[in-house]
Amino acid sequence: MAGRPREFDIEKVLVKARDAFWKNGYEGISMSDLVTLLGIASARIYAAFGSKEGLFRKAVEFYMEHEGGFVSKALLETNTVKEFVQQILLDAVELYTDNSKPKGCMVVLSAINCTEANNNIRLWLEELRHKQSILITKRIEQAIINNELPAVSDSQLLGDYVVNVLNGLAIQGRDGVPKERLIKMINFCMRLFP
């Protein structure tokens, strides 16, 4: 026997949930807030996502498949490491300062500090950030192999530097630092890449 069909558009729900968690953080929005915001009974949210945490994880995955997926996108769209780094930093600034969305980065800012009860959320986001860092560092390693960067270059150091710039841009974007200033920071960072 088929279950009763959902009476809501899953993508619209994920967009609303994504924006709420992105703006307020995981612990900054309650299940009651989500019920009001989404216009769906809590029983339906639980049936579709299992829990608030399940909804959060799906919202983050949605973010990473769309706005937040700029590292994977740049890997496919660029030819040189300089183009790659520049594209991810510029895409980050565009996203983090976009007035039609919450500011900053959802993965960086939505659960930096959590109570012990939600430590698994913090650890999960930490793992997502770590995976992004590995992608960036591996691209830099490849650039050294391909002689795009000097053989003496430290791929881990350069990768960590780019990730730190990304994370700093997320915080400054959230804090309302103007886009023009953030782009100047990118131009300064790009001096490391010939």
C-alpha positions in Angstrom: 0.0 0.0 0.0 1.5 3.3 -1.0 1.9 6.0 1.6 0.1 9.3 1.5 1.9 11.6 -0.9 3.7 14.6 0.5 1.7 17.8 0.4 4.8 20.1 0.0 7.5 20.8 -2.5 10.7 19.3 -1.0 13.0 21.7 -2.8 11.1 24.8 -1.5 11.2 23.4 2.0 15.0 22.8 1.7 15.5 26.3 0.4 13.6 27.8 3.4 15.3 25.5 5.9 18.7 26.2 4.4 18.3 29.9 4.7 17.0 29.7 8.2 19.9 27.5 9.4 22.4 29.6 7.4 21.2 32.8 9.0 20.6 31.6 12.5 22.8 28.6 12.9 21.7 25.1 13.9 21.0 25.9 17.5 19.6 29.3 16.7 16.4 28.0 15.3 14.0 25.7 17.1 11.7 23.0 15.7 8.8 25.3 16.5 10.4 28.0 14.5 10.8 25.6 11.6 7.2 24.5 11.7 6.1 28.2 11.5 8.6 29.1 8.8 8.0 26.0 6.6 4.2 25.9 7.2 4.4 22.2 7.7 3.3 20.3 10.8 6.2 18.8 12.8 4.9 15.3 12.2 5.4 15.9 8.5 8.9 17.3 9.0 9.8 14.2 11.1 8.2 11.9 8.5 10.2 13.5 5.7 13.5 14.1 7.4 13.5 12.1 10.6 14.5 15.0 12.9 15.6 18.6 13.0 19.1 17.2 12.5 18.0 15.3 9.5 16.5 18.4 8.0 19.6 20.4 8.8 21.8 17.8 7.1 19.6 17.7 4.0 19.7 21.6 3.9 23.5 21.6 4.1 23.7 19.0 1.3 21.3 21.1 -0.7 23.6 24.1 -0.1 26.7 22.1 -1.1 25.0 20.9 -4.3 24.1 24.5 -5.3 25.7 27.7 -3.8 28.3 26.1 -1.7 29.7 23.7 -4.3 32.0 26.3 -5.9 35.2 24.3 -5.1 34.0 21.2 -7.0 32.7 23.5 -9.8 36.1 25.3 -10.1 37.9 21.9 -10.3 35.9 21.2 -13.5 35.9 24.6 -15.0 39.5 25.8 -14.7 42.8 24.8 -16.3 45.5 26.3 -14.1 45.9 26.4 -10.3 45.9 30.2 -10.5 42.5 30.1 -12.3 41.2 27.5 -9.8 42.2 29.5 -6.7 41.0 32.8 -8.1 37.6 31.3 -9.1 36.9 29.7 -5.8 37.8 32.9 -3.9 35.8 35.2 -6.2 32.8 32.7 -6.2 33.0 32.7 -2.4 32.9 36.5 -2.2 30.0 36.6 -4.6 28.1 34.1 -2.4 29.1 35.5 1.0 28.1 39.1 0.1 24.9 38.3 -1.9 22.1 40.4 -0.5 19.5 37.9 -1.6 20.9 35.2 0.7 22.2 35.0 4.3 25.7 36.3 4.5 28.8 34.2 4.9 29.2 30.4 4.5 26.6 28.0 5.9 29.2 25.2 6.4 31.6 27.5 8.2 29.2 29.5 10.3 26.1 27.5 11.1 27.5 25.3 13.9 31.0 26.5 15.0 29.9 26.4 18.6 27.4 23.8 19.8 26.3 22.4 23.0 27.6 18.9 23.8 24.2 17.5 22.7 24.8 18.8 19.2 28.5 18.0 19.0 27.8 15.5 16.2 26.6 18.4 14.0 29.8 20.4 14.6 31.9 17.3 13.9 30.0 16.6 10.7 30.5 20.2 9.4 34.2 20.0 10.4 34.5 16.9 8.2 32.8 18.7 5.3 35.3 21.5 5.7 38.2 19.1 5.9 37.1 17.4 2.6 37.1 20.8 0.9 40.5 21.5 2.2 41.8 18.2 0.9 40.4 19.0 -2.6 42.1 22.3 -2.6 45.4 20.9 -1.4 45.3 18.0 -3.9 44.8 20.6 -6.8 47.8 22.5 -5.6 49.8 19.2 -5.3 48.9 18.5 -8.9 50.0 22.0 -9.9 53.5 21.3 -8.5 53.6 18.0 -10.4 52.6 19.8 -13.6 55.3 22.5 -13.0 52.6 25.3 -12.6 54.3 26.0 -9.2 57.9 25.6 -8.2 58.9 22.1 -7.1 59.9 23.5 -3.7 56.3 24.7 -3.1 54.6 23.4 0.1 51.2 22.2 -1.1 49.9 21.7 2.4 50.9 25.2 3.4 49.4 26.8 0.3 46.2 24.7 0.7 45.9 25.7 4.3 46.4 29.4 3.4 43.7 29.3 0.7 41.3 27.6 3.1 42.1 30.2 5.8 41.4 33.0 3.3 38.1 31.3 2.4 37.1 31.0 6.1 38.1 34.6 6.7 36.1 35.7 3.8 33.0 33.9 5.2 33.3 35.7 8.5 34.0 39.1 7.0 31.1 38.5 4.6 28.8 37.8 7.5 30.2 40.9 9.3 29.2 43.0 6.3 32.7 43.9 5.0 32.1 45.4 1.5 32.7 43.2 -1.5 35.3 45.6 -2.9 37.5 45.1 0.2 37.2 41.4 0.0 38.2 41.4 -3.6 41.3 43.4 -2.7 42.2 40.6 -0.3 41.8 38.1 -3.1 44.1 40.1 -5.3 46.7 40.2 -2.5 46.3 36.4 -2.0 46.8 35.7 -5.7 50.4 37.1 -5.6 51.4 33.6 -4.3 50.3 32.0 -7.6 52.5 32.9 -10.6 
